[in-house]
Amino acid sequence: MRDMASHNHNHPKGSVSDKVKEVIEATIPESVAEVQGAGGHYTIAVTSPAFAGKNTLERHRLVLSAITPLMSGDEAPVHAVDSLVTKTP
C-alpha cells in the first residue's frame, strides 16, 4: 500500500498550508505569506513590495499564478481560496 501512495504526485508532503506558503514565498519576491485552512479551502494573506503600483486584480493574479500547480487536477490539494488579502509592507 505504501508504494501506491508514493506515486500520487498531486499531494505535497507535509502540510498543504505550509506548501502553499512555501510556493508563494518562493515565487513572489520578498513576500511573507500567512496561510490558514484545511479540507481544500484556504485563507491567504501575502505582504510583498512586489505589489507596489499594482491593483488588486494584478496582485491576486500573482498569488493565484504561484499556487496554480496546487489547484490543478482532479486530486488537487487546494480547491478554493476563500479569502485572499494582498498588501505592501
trRosetta pair geometry for C-beta under 8 A, 3 or more apart (Angstrom, degrees):
i j d omega theta_ij theta_ji phi_ij phi_ji
1 4 5.8 -56 -157 32 40 111
1 5 6.7 35 152 -17 70 105
2 5 5.9 -58 -153 36 35 110
2 6 6.5 36 152 -25 66 106
3 6 5.7 -55 -151 30 34 114
3 7 7.2 34 154 -23 62 102
4 7 6.1 -58 -163 25 35 111
4 8 7.9 38 146 -26 62 97
5 8 6.0 -47 -165 15 45 113
8 11 5.5 21 125 20 112 105
8 75 7.0 -79 -163 123 113 154
10 73 5.3 -117 -118 88 134 148
10 75 4.5 110 89 92 153 101
10 76 6.1 -100 -177 -91 117 40
10 77 6.9 167 144 -28 81 83
11 16 8.0 -68 -156 -84 75 101
11 75 6.9 -62 -47 143 91 110
11 77 5.5 112 -122 -67 65 114
12 16 6.3 126 52 -108 109 60
12 19 4.0 88 101 -103 162 160
12 70 7.1 -27 -23 -113 124 106
12 77 6.2 -79 15 2 88 159
13 19 8.0 131 60 -75 45 123
14 18 5.3 -64 135 70 119 135
14 19 6.4 144 82 -50 100 95
15 18 3.9 89 71 4 103 105
15 19 6.8 -168 95 -8 56 82
16 19 5.5 -54 -149 37 36 113
16 20 6.3 39 152 -22 67 102
16 38 7.6 127 50 -121 119 54
16 42 7.7 -127 121 -71 109 128
16 70 7.4 133 -161 -167 94 128
16 77 4.5 -159 -120 156 127 129
16 78 6.6 165 175 -63 123 80
17 20 5.8 -51 -148 33 31 111
17 21 6.4 32 153 -17 63 107
17 35 4.4 174 -162 112 81 109
17 36 6.5 26 -131 -109 136 22
17 37 6.3 156 -88 52 107 71
17 38 7.5 -46 -41 -73 113 66
17 42 6.7 165 -103 -123 79 118
18 21 5.7 -55 -150 38 32 114
18 22 6.2 35 152 -22 66 108
18 35 7.7 -164 -62 68 22 127
19 22 5.5 -52 -145 36 31 115
19 23 6.3 30 157 -19 65 106
19 70 6.6 150 120 -104 116 138
19 77 7.4 45 67 85 142 152
20 23 6.0 -57 -148 36 28 109
20 24 6.4 25 156 -16 63 109
20 33 7.3 -133 124 141 80 144
20 35 4.6 146 87 -132 119 163
20 42 6.2 123 -43 -163 177 168
20 44 6.8 -111 148 -96 130 120
20 67 5.7 18 -139 -116 85 129
20 70 6.2 -147 -91 93 80 172
20 78 6.5 102 -87 -76 121 137
21 24 6.0 -60 -149 38 27 109
21 25 6.2 17 160 -11 65 113
21 33 4.6 -176 -136 90 70 115
21 34 7.4 18 -108 -112 113 14
21 35 4.7 -134 -58 9 91 123
22 25 6.2 -63 -144 42 24 105
22 26 6.1 20 159 -17 63 114
23 26 5.9 -60 -144 39 26 109
23 27 6.1 15 160 -13 64 117
23 66 5.6 146 137 156 94 95
23 67 5.7 115 100 -94 136 69
23 69 7.5 -150 -141 52 149 109
23 70 6.6 -160 10 -24 166 128
24 27 6.0 -69 -145 41 25 104
24 28 5.8 -16 176 16 69 113
24 31 6.0 -101 143 113 89 144
24 33 4.2 81 87 -60 137 155
24 35 7.7 155 11 -54 139 122
24 44 7.3 161 -68 -162 160 129
24 46 5.9 -121 171 -103 138 129
24 63 6.2 8 -127 -140 114 80
24 66 5.0 98 -106 120 57 149
24 67 6.6 -13 -65 -53 88 101
25 28 7.0 -59 -114 53 23 83
25 31 5.2 -146 -115 83 56 95
25 32 6.9 33 -105 -107 108 29
25 33 5.4 -124 -51 8 89 108
27 31 7.8 -12 71 26 64 142
27 62 7.9 168 125 171 110 82
27 65 7.7 -167 162 100 146 86
27 66 3.8 172 71 -124 157 111
28 31 3.9 48 94 -31 106 144
28 46 6.7 49 69 179 159 137
28 48 5.1 -80 144 -86 117 169
28 50 5.4 -151 -174 50 88 150
28 62 5.8 85 -100 153 116 117
28 63 7.0 -15 -48 -87 145 63
28 66 6.2 -60 -32 -67 95 149
29 48 6.6 117 79 -169 58 121
29 49 7.3 -58 105 64 99 87
29 50 4.8 125 54 -61 92 125
30 48 5.7 130 88 -146 75 82
30 49 5.4 1 85 26 136 100
30 50 6.7 154 51 -26 91 95
31 46 5.5 -11 -166 -169 119 103
31 47 6.7 151 -153 78 64 46
31 48 3.7 -31 -95 -79 81 119
31 50 6.8 -47 -62 22 97 120
32 46 7.2 158 79 -152 45 55
32 47 5.0 -8 55 57 95 97
32 48 7.3 172 17 -68 59 70
33 44 6.5 -24 -164 -162 103 95
33 45 7.1 151 -156 81 53 50
33 46 4.8 -15 -102 -101 80 84
34 44 7.2 151 81 -156 57 45
34 45 4.5 -2 54 57 105 100
34 46 7.7 -160 24 -71 65 43
35 42 5.8 -12 -166 -170 94 123
35 43 7.3 154 -154 79 46 53
35 44 5.3 -4 -105 -105 78 79
36 42 6.8 149 80 -155 39 70
36 43 4.9 -13 63 57 92 101
37 41 5.2 -131 -166 103 126 58
37 42 3.5 -154 40 -107 152 52
37 43 5.5 147 -52 8 109 70
37 82 7.1 155 -104 18 136 115
38 41 7.3 -1 69 55 34 73
40 76 7.9 91 -135 102 104 79
40 77 6.8 -154 -104 168 70 41
40 78 6.2 139 -156 -145 61 25
40 79 3.4 30 165 7 120 111
40 80 6.5 63 135 19 87 77
41 79 6.4 -39 -64 65 62 98
41 80 4.9 -6 -113 67 77 102
41 81 8.0 158 -158 -98 56 16
41 82 5.2 44 -179 -34 102 117
42 78 6.1 -39 3 -134 128 103
42 80 7.3 170 26 92 66 55
42 81 5.6 -35 73 -114 88 62
42 82 6.7 173 72 14 30 86
43 81 7.6 117 -102 -167 27 67
43 82 5.6 -45 -76 67 76 98
43 83 4.4 11 -132 54 89 104
43 84 7.9 -157 -158 -68 49 42
44 63 6.5 155 121 177 142 139
44 81 5.8 -39 11 -148 116 113
44 83 7.1 179 34 93 55 63
44 84 5.1 3 67 -114 99 72
44 85 7.3 -170 101 32 56 64
45 84 7.8 167 -84 -159 40 39
45 85 4.3 -7 -116 65 82 107
45 86 7.7 -177 -157 -76 50 34
45 87 7.7 -5 -174 13 91 103
46 51 7.9 139 111 -48 100 134
46 59 7.9 180 77 173 115 102
46 63 5.5 -177 9 -98 153 125
46 84 7.8 -8 9 -168 101 83
46 85 7.3 168 26 90 58 59
46 86 5.2 -10 67 -113 93 75
46 87 7.6 165 90 29 51 60
47 51 8.0 -98 -159 15 37 135
47 86 7.7 158 -87 -162 35 50
47 87 5.2 -23 -108 76 79 85
47 88 7.0 95 -161 -156 76 11
47 89 5.5 89 165 -72 114 73
48 51 5.2 110 75 -12 84 96
48 86 7.6 -39 30 -161 93 93
48 88 7.0 -57 82 -114 39 55
48 89 7.5 3 -131 -26 7 93
49 52 5.6 -10 -175 -17 62 116
49 88 6.0 66 -112 -150 43 93
49 89 6.0 -40 -63 20 80 106
50 54 7.9 8 136 -1 63 137
50 62 7.0 172 121 -171 121 162
51 54 5.2 -101 -162 47 55 115
51 59 4.8 37 -133 -112 109 112
51 62 7.4 -144 -90 41 80 152
51 86 5.5 174 -114 158 150 111
51 87 6.8 160 80 145 156 10
51 88 5.0 -145 76 -71 104 83
52 88 5.1 79 -73 -110 75 143
54 58 3.8 -125 -172 96 106 128
54 59 5.1 138 110 -57 120 78
54 62 7.5 32 152 -19 168 131
55 58 5.1 94 53 12 68 104
55 59 7.1 -130 101 -6 34 92
56 59 5.7 -58 -147 37 31 112
56 60 6.2 28 158 -17 67 108
56 86 7.1 151 -138 52 63 114
57 60 5.8 -56 -145 38 29 109
57 61 6.3 33 154 -23 64 106
58 61 5.7 -52 -147 33 30 114
58 62 6.8 36 152 -23 61 100
59 62 5.8 -52 -158 27 33 113
59 63 6.9 23 151 -11 64 105
59 86 3.8 177 155 100 131 158
60 63 5.8 -57 -151 40 36 108
60 64 5.9 27 157 -12 71 112
60 84 5.6 95 -124 113 97 141
60 86 6.4 -142 -66 -11 58 136
61 64 5.9 -59 -136 45 29 105
61 65 5.9 35 161 -24 65 108
62 65 6.0 -57 -147 34 22 111
62 66 6.7 26 153 -24 59 106
62 86 7.8 103 58 -125 111 152
63 66 5.7 -56 -157 28 32 114
63 67 6.8 1 158 3 66 107
63 84 6.1 164 90 -161 151 127
63 86 6.4 -144 -31 -80 134 121
64 67 6.3 -69 -145 49 34 93
64 68 6.6 67 152 -62 65 82
64 71 7.8 -22 -163 10 80 155
64 81 7.1 -120 -98 7 93 153
64 84 7.6 -27 -56 -113 93 164
65 68 5.7 -18 -153 -23 34 118
67 70 4.8 -51 -174 42 81 114
67 71 6.0 72 128 -19 88 107
67 78 6.2 -17 162 55 121 166
67 81 7.8 111 77 -64 148 127
68 71 5.7 -72 -145 45 34 104
68 72 6.1 43 159 -39 71 109
69 72 5.8 -50 -141 19 32 119
70 76 6.3 108 156 -169 42 97
70 77 5.7 -54 -169 57 90 96
70 78 4.5 53 130 11 101 120
71 76 5.1 62 -160 173 22 150
71 78 4.8 -58 -82 85 76 103
71 79 7.4 137 -136 -104 81 16
72 76 5.6 142 58 -89 26 127
73 76 4.9 138 62 -53 77 86
76 79 6.6 139 89 -78 101 57
78 81 7.3 20 175 -58 118 78
81 84 5.2 32 148 -55 128 109
